[in-house]
Amino acid sequence: MGKKVYFLYTKAFSDIGSMMELVIMNAVIYSMTKSTSWLAAVLALRVCGGILTSLFSGVIADRYNRRKLMIFSDITRGMSILVLCIFPSPLMFAIVAFIIGALGSFFSVSFSADLPQIFGEENILKINAFISRLAAISMVIGFLGSAFLSTIVDYRVIIGIDALSYFLSAFVLIFYKWENTVKKGDNNQWKQLFNDLKEVKTYVLIKPLLVFVFIVFLFQTFSASSHNVGVPILAEKISSEHATFYQGLIWGTWGIGGILSTWLIPKVSWLKQHYLFMYYGTSVLTSIGFILFLSNHILWVVFFFAFFTGFFDNAAGTYFSTMIQKTDNSIRGRIFGVANLLNRVGFTIGFVAASPLLSFLSMPHLVWLFHGSLIIMILCVTSYLLFKKKFDFNYDQIQQNENELIISK
């Protein structure tokens, strides 16, 4: 990977800052207002910002220089975060949360879409595994770091670290350049918006495999809302006095599992060939893992299956990103925009549904319901593809077959 890897390290540092900022922002807004409504509003605005810009960011990423879009996103987010040090009001926290969510889509879409251009198509699975490994490490450090620093420094220091991480990422991107192969923007960009969205709709519909991958991904993000709600509840049941400590241990164990799997994937040749099979298979095993450890209070069982779940969850994310990055570069930004939209929508639907369901369901039953629906969906999709005789576990071969079919038509 050479010097290019420094870009990934700076992004990982930015992820650590973002994790600490998310935890601290939630804690500060609740401390200021003593209101769960304000806390929910800040969380909702962050998600809504991402939903509103997901497709739009994909269009822009396919028409303008993606590297410059990432620089713009980093600098603007860094400056927005610093505003909270000067004007720490609940309203300002809400505004900044929306801005971070909205601009985060521009960065994530541009970053994911241009990885094949930066590191080469032939290295993309290896790179995605490395990024997933760094993300798991960043999550562990960010979660534990925020808990530790919040006890010894003012929250402004942690916000300042997050802002610094954005500026450092922008600084590296300014001096590191790669070939920009996307279409140039023109004066009619805004008039072309709907045509661009129509183009991506057509592209997705003529790629049946991509449709089925997106269907499973939507259910996957929906089911993920249950364990994001479930882990704090489980930690509270294990020990109400040390709930934060056990929550950190659970996610830390999950992260260690992810680090191991993303180290293993590039080293085993069979794992590098069957993307679709591995994505569906690891997604099912991830759901089984969440069901098992969130249905237990026995510590060794919880930690064992947290590790098991992290192992397969990060693998599933690696395979999903790799499959999406195999789409045409000219439309890849918009495809990732669709993926980003599905991600936000799935989480939103899940979180909205979880609250009323928990009024008459226990947390384990909620996890069974949500993750069980994902398992059933994957089994249905797999059965359908087998019935249609279109199911080949080699994703590249399916894509080639579909392209040949389209050309013949």
N, C-alpha and C positions, 0 to 999 in steps of 0.2 A: 504493500500500500504506500510505502514511502512517506514523503512529507504530507501527503494528502490526509493522513490519519489525524494530524493535528486539528483539522477542521472538525472531525468527529469527537475528539477529546473536548474541544471548546463547547460543542453542542451538549455533551454530557455534563459539563460544568454548569451550563445554562439550565439544563434539566434539574440539577440539584438545587439551583437557586429558585427555580419555579416551584419545586416541591415544597421547599421551606416557606416560600412566599404564600402558597396556597394555605398551608397549615396556619401560618401566623395571621394571615388576613382574616380567616374564619374566626380565629380565637379573639382577635382585636375587635372585630365588628360586634361579636357577641358580648365582649366585655364592655364596650361602649354603650350598647343599647339595651342589653339584657333581654333582647327580643329574638325569638326564633324566626319571626317574620322577616326581620332585617337579614338574618343569616341566610334564610331560604331565598330571599330576593337577590342577594349578592351571588349566590351559587347559580341561581336561575339566569341572571343576566350574563354571567360568564358563558354558560351553555348557549343561551339565545344568540349572543354575539357570534359564536362559531356557526350556529345553524344559518343565520342570515347571510353570512359571507362564504359559506362552503362552496356552492356552485359558482358564485361570482369569482372567488379566488382562483378556481380552476380555469375559468375563461381567461383571466388576466395572466395566469402562469403559462398558458399556451400561446400568448400573443406578445409577451414582453420578456425581458431578460430575467430569468428566475433568480439568479444570484443577486441582482439589484433589488428584487422584491424581498428577498430574505434580509438584506441589509436594512431596507426601509422598515421592515417589520421589527427587527431587533432594536434599532435606534428609537423608534416611536414607543415601543413597549418599555424600554429602559427609562425614557423621559417620563412616561405616564406613571410608572412605579415611583419615581422620585417625587412626584407631585404629592404623594401621600405623606411624605416626610414634612411637607410644608403646610398642607391643608388636610389634616387627618379627621375629616368629618364622615359620618355614615354615607351621606350622599356622594361624596367624592370616592369613597371606597366602591360604591355601586357603579359609578361611571367608569372608573378604572377597570373594574372587573369586566364590564362589557367590552371595553377597548382591547383588553388582553385577549379575551375570547375571540373577538372579531379578527384581530391581527394575527393571532395564533394560527388561524386557518391559512392565511397567506404564506406563513413560514413553512408549516408542515406540508402543505400541498406542493410548494415549490421545491422543498428539500427532498421529499420522496420521489417526485417526478424526475429530478435531475441526477439522482444517484447513479443510474446507468451511464449518464454522460460523464460523470466525474471519475468513476472507478472502472467503467467498462462493463458491457453486458455479461461477459463471461464470468465476472467476479461477483455478480450481484447477490447470489445466495450467501456467499461468504461474508459480504459486507453487511447484509441484513442481519445475519446471525451475530456479527460483532456489535452492531448497533443495538440489538435487543439485549445483548449481554451488558453493554454500557448502561442501557436504560434501567436494567434490573439493579445494577450497582448504584446508579444515581438515586433510584427510589429508596433503597435502604439507607444510603448516606443522608439523603434529604430529609427523610422521615425522622431518623434518629438525631440528625444535626439540629433540626428545628426544635425538637424536644429539649435538647441539651442547651442550645444557645438562648432559648427563650427564658431560661432560669437565671442567666447571668448577664445578659445585655438587653438594652431597650429594643423594641420591635423595629425601630428605624434602622438599626444596624443590619438586621436580617433583610429588610427591604432594600437597603443599600447594596448588600451582597448580590441580591437578585438583579438589580439594575446594572451592577458591574458585570455580571455574567452576560447580560444582553449586549452591552457595549463591547466586551471582549470578543463575543461571537461576530459582531459586525466588523470589528477591526480585522479579524482573521479573514473574513470574506472580502474585505476591500482589497487586500493584498494577494489573495489567492484567486486566480481566475481560471476558467475553463471555457471550452467552445460553447457558444450559444447557438443552438440549431433550430429554435422555435420560430414561428412566423413573427415578423415585425408588426408592431402596433401601427395603426394608421389613424387618420383623422376621422374615419367612420367607425372607430372602435365601438362606440356606444350603440350605433345602429346595427352592428353585427352581433350584439349580445345574444339575441334570441336565435339567430342563425347558428351561432356556436353551440348553444344549448340543444338545439334541434339536431345538430351534427352528432353530439355525444349520445343523445337518445338513440339515434339510428345505429350508431356504432355498437352500443350495448345490446340492442335488440338483435343484431345479426351475429352476435357472439353468444350463443346459448350457454356455453360454459361460464362466461362472465356473469350472466344473469343468475345462475344457480350459486355461484360463489358469493354474489352480493346478497342473495336471499339468506344463505346460512350466516353471513357476516352480520346482517341486521338482527337475526335471532340471537346471535352470539353477544352483541352489545346489549340487547334487551336483557338477556339472562345475567350479564355481568352486574347489572344494577342490584341484583339480589345479594350477591356476596359482598358488594361494597357496603350495603346496609347491614349484612349479617355479621361481618367480622367485628365491628365495634360492639354489637350485641353479645356475641360469643365471648369477647374479652371481658365484658362486664359480668357475665355469668360465671366465668372462671374466677375472677377476683374483682369485686367492685372497688376495692381500695387501690388496686394496681392495674386498672383496666388499660391505661395508656401503655404501660410497660408490656403487657401481654399482647396488645394489638401490634406494638412494634416488633415483638418477637415473631408473631405469626407472619406479618408481611416480610420481615427479614428472612425467615425460613423460606417463604415463597420466592423471594428474590434469589437466594442461593440456588434453588432448584433451577431457576431460569438461567442463571450464569452457567451452570453445568451443561444444560441442554444446548445452549447456543454455542458453547465451546465444542460440543460433540458433533453437531450437524455437519460442519464443513469437513470433518475428518473421516466420515463414513460415506463411501461412494454411493451406496444404495439410498441413503437418506437425501442425496443430492439429485435424485432422478425422478422421484415420484411425488411431485408437489401436491397434486390434488388429493391423492390418497392420504398423504401425510397431514395435509391441512384438515381434512374431515376426521381422520383418525385421532389426531392430537386434540381436536376440539371436543370430541366425544369423551376422551380420557380426562380432559380438563374438567368437564362438567361432572363426571363421576367423582373426581377428586374433591371438588367443592361440595358436592352432596355429602360425601363421607366425612370430611373433617368439620363441616358446619353442623352436622347432626350428632356430634360427640362433645363431651366435656372432659374426656380422659386426655391428659396433656400429651402423652407420647403418640396417641392416635392423631390428635390435632396436628402436631408438628410433623409427623411422618407424611400425612396426606397434604399438608400445606406445601411441603417440599415436592411431593409427587405432582401436585397441581401446578406449582410454579414451573416445574420442568416441562410439562406439556403445554402450558399456556403460552410461554414465551416461544416455544417451537411453532405453535399455531400462528402466532403473530408474524414470525419470520417467514413462514411459507405463504401467508396471505400477501404480505408486502411484495414478495418476490414474484408471485403470479401477476399482480396488478402492474408491476414494473415491466412486464413483458408485453404490454400493449404498445402501440405505436407512439413514438416520442411526440409527434405533432398533436396528439390528443391526450397524452398521459396526464397532463395537469388537470384536465377536466374529469378524467376517470378517478383520480385521487380526490378531486372535489366531491364527486358522488360518494366515494367511500367515506370521506370526512363527514358529509351530511348524514349518511346512514348511521355512522358511529354516534353522532350527537342525538339524532332522532331516537335511536334505539335506547340509549341511556335515559333520555328524557321520558319516553313512554314507560320504561321500567321503573324509574324513580316515582313517577306520578302514580303508577299502579300499585307500587309496593306499600305506600302509606295506608290506603284503605284496606288492602288485603291483610295487613298485619293486625288489623283490628279484630279479625276473627280467625286468622291463621297464625300458627307459631312460626318462628323464624326458620327452623328446619323444613317445615312444610312449604314455606314460600320458596326456599332454595330448590326443593324437589320439584315444585311447579314450574319455576322459570328454567332451570337447567334441564329438567325433564323434557320441556317443550323443544329445547334446542336439540337434544338427542333424537327425539322423534322426528324433527324436521330433517336432520341429516340422514336418518335412515330412510325417510320418504324420498328425499332427493336422490340418494344413492340407488334406491330400488327403481326409481323412474329412469335414471340414466342406464342402469343395467337392462331394463326392459326395452329401452330404445336402442340398446346395443351401441351407445355412444360413449360408454364409460371406459376410458383407458387411464390407468393410474399415472401415465406420463403426460404431464400438462403440455409440454412442448409439442408432443405428437398430436394431441387433440387440437391445439391451435393451428398446426400445420394442416390437419385434415379439414378444419373449418375454413381456412383460407383457400384451399384448393376447391372446396365446394362453392364458395362465394364466387371465385374466378370463373368456374365452369358455368355458373348461372348467368 
